[in-house]
Amino acid sequence: MEKKQIKVLGPGCSRCKKTFAVVEKVVVSNGVDADLVKVDDIEEIMRYNIMSTPAVVVDGKVVLKGKVPSESEIRQVLGIS
């Protein structure tokens, strides 16, 4: 499986930090080969054309936005059963 590029977009609010923690936990506990990055630069966030944060981007595609996802939602978007 190819290495995934995962970005958590958000200005650094508590919901954004929680989202990063959930994604990080799923990646680590499932042994996902991924580069996980926290993006808090507003200009870069705006390039994804999202209106609400936090958002999760996998391989350049926005897969979740506007809420803190559950671990099962993250596993689903990463294709982990």
TORVEX-16381 format. One record per residue (C-alpha): residue number from 1; residue in one letter; x, y, z. Coordinates in Angstrom, 2 decimals. Layout:
+-------+------+---------+---------+---------+
! lumke ! tido !       x !       y !       z !
+-------+------+---------+---------+---------+
!   NUM !    A !       X !       Y !       Z !
...
+-------+------+---------+---------+---------+
***
This chain:
+-------+------+---------+---------+---------+
! lumke ! tido !       x !       y !       z !
+-------+------+---------+---------+---------+
!     1 !    M !    0.00 !    0.00 !    0.00 !
!     2 !    E !    1.26 !    3.46 !   -0.88 !
!     3 !    K !    2.11 !    5.93 !    1.88 !
!     4 !    K !   -0.84 !    8.23 !    2.62 !
!     5 !    Q !   -0.57 !   11.97 !    2.98 !
!     6 !    I !   -2.92 !   13.09 !    5.77 !
!     7 !    K !   -3.47 !   16.70 !    6.77 !
!     8 !    V !   -5.58 !   18.03 !    9.61 !
!     9 !    L !   -6.64 !   21.58 !    8.78 !
!    10 !    G !   -7.47 !   24.04 !   11.53 !
!    11 !    P !   -6.29 !   27.23 !   13.20 !
!    12 !    G !   -5.32 !   25.49 !   16.44 !
!    13 !    C !   -8.63 !   25.43 !   18.32 !
!    14 !    S !   -9.44 !   22.65 !   20.77 !
!    15 !    R !  -11.60 !   20.82 !   18.21 !
!    16 !    C !   -8.72 !   20.89 !   15.74 !
!    17 !    K !   -6.33 !   19.51 !   18.35 !
!    18 !    K !   -8.82 !   16.75 !   19.24 !
!    19 !    T !   -9.19 !   15.87 !   15.56 !
!    20 !    F !   -5.42 !   15.61 !   15.14 !
!    21 !    A !   -5.23 !   13.38 !   18.23 !
!    22 !    V !   -7.97 !   11.06 !   16.91 !
!    23 !    V !   -6.31 !   10.77 !   13.48 !
!    24 !    E !   -2.89 !   10.21 !   15.05 !
!    25 !    K !   -4.26 !    7.49 !   17.35 !
!    26 !    V !   -5.90 !    5.63 !   14.45 !
!    27 !    V !   -2.76 !    5.92 !   12.27 !
!    28 !    V !   -0.45 !    4.66 !   15.03 !
!    29 !    S !   -2.70 !    1.92 !   16.44 !
!    30 !    N !   -3.42 !    0.51 !   12.97 !
!    31 !    G !    0.13 !    0.79 !   11.64 !
!    32 !    V !   -0.91 !    3.04 !    8.75 !
!    33 !    D !    2.03 !    4.18 !    6.62 !
!    34 !    A !    1.27 !    7.90 !    6.52 !
!    35 !    D !    2.72 !   11.38 !    6.77 !
!    36 !    L !    0.45 !   13.18 !    9.23 !
!    37 !    V !    0.65 !   16.97 !    9.22 !
!    38 !    K !   -1.19 !   19.66 !   11.18 !
!    39 !    V !   -1.93 !   22.66 !    8.96 !
!    40 !    D !   -2.73 !   25.89 !   10.78 !
!    41 !    D !   -1.78 !   28.36 !    8.04 !
!    42 !    I !   -5.02 !   30.13 !    7.07 !
!    43 !    E !   -3.93 !   30.69 !    3.46 !
!    44 !    E !   -3.17 !   26.99 !    2.97 !
!    45 !    I !   -6.46 !   26.02 !    4.65 !
!    46 !    M !   -8.35 !   28.38 !    2.31 !
!    47 !    R !   -6.84 !   26.60 !   -0.72 !
!    48 !    Y !   -9.00 !   23.60 !    0.17 !
!    49 !    N !  -12.15 !   25.74 !   -0.12 !
!    50 !    I !  -13.62 !   24.70 !    3.21 !
!    51 !    M !  -15.80 !   26.93 !    5.35 !
!    52 !    S !  -15.55 !   25.10 !    8.66 !
!    53 !    T !  -12.72 !   23.47 !   10.53 !
!    54 !    P !  -11.45 !   21.06 !   11.58 !
!    55 !    A !  -11.05 !   19.25 !    8.29 !
!    56 !    V !   -9.19 !   16.10 !    7.33 !
!    57 !    V !   -7.49 !   15.80 !    3.94 !
!    58 !    V !   -6.26 !   12.43 !    2.67 !
!    59 !    D !   -4.04 !   12.39 !   -0.43 !
!    60 !    G !   -5.20 !   15.89 !   -1.42 !
!    61 !    K !   -8.94 !   15.20 !   -1.03 !
!    62 !    V !  -11.08 !   16.71 !    1.76 !
!    63 !    V !  -12.74 !   13.69 !    3.40 !
!    64 !    L !  -14.18 !   15.21 !    6.60 !
!    65 !    K !  -14.94 !   18.76 !    7.70 !
!    66 !    G !  -16.67 !   20.80 !   10.36 !
!    67 !    K !  -16.57 !   18.35 !   13.25 !
!    68 !    V !  -14.34 !   16.19 !   15.40 !
!    69 !    P !  -14.51 !   12.74 !   13.79 !
!    70 !    S !  -14.77 !    9.46 !   15.67 !
!    71 !    E !  -12.05 !    6.83 !   15.40 !
!    72 !    S !  -14.41 !    4.68 !   13.31 !
!    73 !    E !  -14.99 !    7.56 !   10.85 !
!    74 !    I !  -11.23 !    7.96 !   10.44 !
!    75 !    R !  -10.76 !    4.20 !    9.94 !
!    76 !    Q !  -13.52 !    4.31 !    7.31 !
!    77 !    V !  -11.96 !    7.15 !    5.27 !
!    78 !    L !   -8.55 !    5.45 !    5.49 !
!    79 !    G !  -10.01 !    2.16 !    4.30 !
!    80 !    I !   -9.30 !    0.26 !    7.52 !
!    81 !    S !  -11.96 !   -2.26 !    8.47 !
+-------+------+---------+---------+---------+
***
